[in-house]
Amino acid sequence: MATKTITPTRMELTRLKGRIKTARRGHKLLKDKRDELVRQFLDLVRQNREVRAKVDEGLARANSALSVASAVMSPGALEQALLYSRHTVEMEMKFKNIMSVNVPEYSFKSEVAESKDIFPYGFAQTSGELDDAIVALNAVFEDMFLLAQLEKTTQLLSDEIEKTRRRVNALEYVMIPEMEKNIKYISMKLEENDRSTKVRLMKVKDMVLEQAHDYSK
């Protein structure tokens, strides 16, 4: 039986056959899209894991060195040493299309004023551990941008994978089976109508022959 009231006509049958053909084509395309999204998502997850490990390691080194520096320097001296930075950073964000998903691409340019010296203080009243913390933070800075980009990209791809999965499931388990049932129902009804029409025609033919036979007598 059909899942809803439909008109069992040849026009409706033709329309449903066209719809199910389109639905099957769309289902295949969506499955291909989902599989490619999953492949790229897994690649990003592996890359994310590697970059996160580098960032965690760099930040751990920086925090360790900064903890030692804060222990051997007074809070006022530490704050004064880090008050003014020689760095200027410009960040630019563009978008890249991955399987109809616009994901961000971060790029930044860092410049050091007046010299290549990354330290914003003199060395007379600061500790070597503070130097180590600055070097570690400077080394991990670019990886932090990359990690942010990877995190956002994986989030967007994950959302798109879930949406695509729902569409694939809706087509595969709801729409296409329903249309198949409706096509089967209409085909059965049309065959039944054809058989009924043939029976009526045969009866009419027999009646006409009987009347013609009786009239000839």
ABEGO torsion letter per residue (X at the ends): XBABBBBBBAAAAAAAAAAAAAAAAAAAAAAAAAAAAAAAAAAAAAAAAAAAAAAAAAAAAAAAAAAAAAAABBAAAAAAAAABBABBBBBBBBBBBBGGBBBBBBBBBBBBBGBABABABBAAABBAAAAAAAAAAAAAAAAAAAAAAAAAAAAAAAAAAAAAAAAAAAAAAAAAAAAAAAAAAAAAAAAAAAAAAAAAAAAAAAAAAAAAAAAAX
